Each structure stands twice: as C-alpha cells, then as structure tokens.
Amino acid sequence: MKKRRLSAVFVLAAAVMALGFFSGCAEKRVEGGELCVGIASEVTGEFGYGQWETTGADRVVRALVDGGSPVCRSETGEYSVDTRYAESLKSEYLADGSKVFTVELRDDICWSDGEKITAENYVAAILLFSGNAAKAAGASGVPGCYYAGAEEYAESGVFSGVRLEDKYVFSVTVAAEHLPYYWELSYIDVLPLDTELWIPEGTVISSDTGGSSFSPAITDEVFAKSIVNARFAAGPRRSVGPYSYGGVSDNMAVLELNPNYRAVSEDQTPVIERLLFVETDGTAAAVENGIADIVIGVENAYAAAESLSQTGKFGFSAYGADTLTELLFQCDFGPTQFAEVRRAAAWLCDRQTMAERLAGKGASVPEDMFTPALSTAAGASSESFARNQDRARETLVENGWVLNAAGQAYTSGVRYKLVTREDAEGCIDTVVLADGRILMPLRLRVACNENSGHSLFVSDLAHAASSVGMEVVSASIGAKELSDRLERNSMDGIGYAVPLYNAFIVETGVEKKGDLAYRWTDDWRLISEACNPSYFYDEELDRISMQLSFGAEKPEEFYALLNEYSGRWAAAVPELPICRAAVCDVYSNVLRGYSASDTRDFARAVLSAWVNPEMA
C-alpha cells in the first residue's frame, strides 16, 4: 500500500489540550481528497440498520452511512424532530392509553443514487425487523417491539400498530404499557430500509385500517435468506448518511461521499471525497509509520500521542472512554450496609493519584456516572470525594464505630460497632459477647479482576484504611467468579448466592441520557437480571429514578429530578466512580478543522474536516 501523510486536527475534549497550531480556524475548507482511517478491527460490512450489535470499525462505518430518522438525539440524550427528514410529527393518546405518532416526511429525501425515499421505506423496515425471520436471526426488533400488535404480528403477519397512511406519511401506535416515557420520541427512531436490497422482488406493502403487512405473504424461510444476503452484502450500498459504502478495495473498506446528504449545517457538510478504513494494531505507530493517516479510538496512548505531537508533525485528540472504573458497594449486609461506612471508604480513596496508574495518562476522575454534558445540563450536585482520613475517621465515630473486639472503647486496631441481630444478618465476621451484645468489625472484603491491575487501587485503599481502624481485605479473582459473586449467581453453585464481598472494582458504562429506571429496584425478579447490583434499597432514590423515565414531561422537570437524584445518590454512595480512561485519535498534520470530544465522535467530527491538498 502506498504510504500517505494525511491527517486531521483534533482538539482535546473538555479543554484537556488545545492543539491550535494545526486547527487553522481561519482557513477555507477545501473539497476533495481522501483520508485513510486506521482502527483496531476489520470492517466486515455487517451494518444491519442497528438491529445487530456491531462493534469496532463496523459501528463507525454504520454511523457514517446510516441516516434518515425522523428524530435526532442531542448530546444530552434528548430527542427532537429532525426537520431534514420530517415535515411534521403529530401525536395523540387513544382511549386505551396507547399513543399514535403520525410522521409526515419531506418529499425530497433521496438515497445516495438520487432515488426518492417514501414512507414505504420506513414501514418496510418496521415490518421486516419485527418479523419472525429477523428475530430468529438475532435482530433486536426495536422499535417495533414497543408497538401495539407486536405479539400478534408474529402469528398473523399483519401489524396493527403500523400504518402506511400516504406516500409520505406513516403512523405507529405505541402500546400503553410503554407509556409515558420521557424519551418517547425514540419509539419513532426508524431508518428507511433499502427495499431493493432487503426485500424479495415483487413484495409490496398492504395497509388499511387493520394495519400493515407484506403482500403477497412470504414464508419465513424466504425472508431469512433475503436477510442474510442483505446483512452480509459485500457492497456497494446506497445510503442516506454522509457517505455510502463502496465495498472493499486493496484490503480497505471504501466510503464515498454522498452527494445527496442533508447536512445539519454548512460547517457539518462533508467535503472529504473518500474515506478508506484499514485494520491496524490499535496503536499510534500506524500513523507514525505512514500506514494510516489517522488512527481512532486508541486506548492507553495519551503519553505516546503527546510525545508525537511535540514533533510538530502529528497531533491528537483525547476524550473519555465509554466506560469507567468504579468501586461498587453491596449495601444489604456487613459494614457497607451503613452509608457512613461507604462515605468513609470514599474519603479514603486516593482517586486523583490512582487514576493515572489504573487508566493511564489523561484519565479523568468523574464525580458521577454521567457524561460531562449530562452532568453540566443537570447541574449535578454530587459530592467530590478526595482522600481525607480525618473526615473518614470522624464519619466512622459518628456512626458508632467506637469499640474494640471486647466491646470496650476503641484505641487501636480494627474498629467494631454494636449492632442489632437484623444488622448482623449475612455478616460472617460478627462477634457475640458473653453479655449478648453483637459486635460487627469494620472489615471490608473487596474483590477485583485478577487480570485488571485493580488490586493496586485496593492495596492503596487498604493502607489508608488501616490508619482509621478499617480493615480492607483484597481478593483478586477470575472474571467469571467476580461476575457470579457480584450477581450472586447460584446457577454455578449455591454458595454464590450467599454474599461474601462488600465491594467490587468493576467496569461499567457511562450513563449518556439519564435513563435510570429500575436501577434501584427492590423487585427480586429484576435484581436477578442485574438491575440493582448494589442491592441498595432506597425508596426515594428508586422513586426519583423512575420519575426520570416515566414521570418527567418537560426538560426542566427532567433536569430538576436529575439534580435531586445526584444529591441523593452522592449522600448514599452506593457506588463510587474511580476513573475514566482517555481514548485518543492520533493523526498527521494534513487534515484541518477536525475537533473531537466526548459528545462529538469521529463520525460527526470528520464532517467538518478537510484535507490540506499541499500536504496530501
């Protein structure tokens, strides 16, 4: 492969570092050129309209080729009508509590080849991916699974909750059990289907007052074959997004500029003619050695990227990973059932120092589980925990950890607390004195993955804890055992159902929109599905989290609730975020105008960028 020296400008997220010497703010955008994009996975071509879980390169490509939904999502997770594709949206409740959403599309939406898109393309997508053949192939069925008549559709072939009203109008009826919902517009987040690719020839859509169906009736076997052929089609494919998939050439996936793309704004109108995706080793070396012009999503690369940028030939952009490392307490037994103990443990954590040791240079220390954009919009009121052994000690004393193992006044060693029989339930370390008093030692068992390096954090915590009379016992265990212990999964042995560890160091997703429904449920059926791994039962926190999803109607109501949630959550400390790793996009200095961040990924940032023809 011929080596190129193309690149892009990435401004560091959240003002971590502004590399203005490449940004060229006053430069005029130049059309044309191509960019070779390196990513640590292969483009397989499995895009599937988001119905299948695509990862790595496929996910990035899909974000560039998909488009046309009548709704769009903001950086804080809110949905609104996307006027690029929808002329209007009307909704009304029916007597049974269901809600009809009627979408009138614009009459000038086109595929990348210029053919018009109509309401039939949207209805076809719903019918296909809600059908038996697609679901048997592993399709998610979203959002059709939320519509009235979804279950009956599997049997009758007629979807009563979906109607083709006119050439550019379709409607869906969301079932009553899924309402109200703050993000209800997500129920009409439907992409138009390329029926020529996905639907057997000769198939049309029939629609009347009873609903919609494919006609003539087609067997699941025929549909299954059609789905496989379309899902794994080698290309090219037409699209609605900014680029169309052109297939694979010289072991590179090729994306061509879509001339009919409807941009959000002038500065979001793509001008780079061609994007070439190549699989790399996932390090910055691919750019340094000229294999790619930019590598995206590189982990543990902040220090290397920073060093490269100092040569003046390269630059980089850093932003937070989609996951963070947290200390997850289990709050229904032992010392960690007391909020004061959890708070004391939080005061003993040196997150600021340990973040870089655990997640590398550039790692941040979040104060809540949300994206920075969501925290800012909500005015999140979470408390900032920095190591303070005096605060930890005072908190423990106030909560009654003032005795020794003999029930006398504490002087040194491990602290004990006088507890009730109910408090002692499930704790294997309690001591019963001759006079009948029950004492609980301040002993926390903390488990982490043996291959993660998290034991460094636990060791540091244990050292600090010993100075205030708290004993921290570290356990480095395998991933499967950690999962079974965390979820108390008795399927692998009845012993796992008995709680053993008071806390776990785990990786968890960053909450991007505030949908926290059932996060703090006391419903054991949902808990068995890992809805509340903290086993923290707080009626008020549960109420607020449910109101966020099912009670708030306006943004001001939602953010007021989210602020209230943050305060309650911080006071209870059922979990403590430790660090969030920095992910880097590393590039040479040919691309101009590129700015990536937590809320502006590659698929969005590349739309504003252009190639410097003098350096291509």
Summary of the structure (lengths in Angstrom):
residues: 616
radius of gyration: 27.5
end to end distance: 15.3
largest distance: 87.2
contacts: 2074
relative contact order: 0.16
helix: 32%
strand: 24%
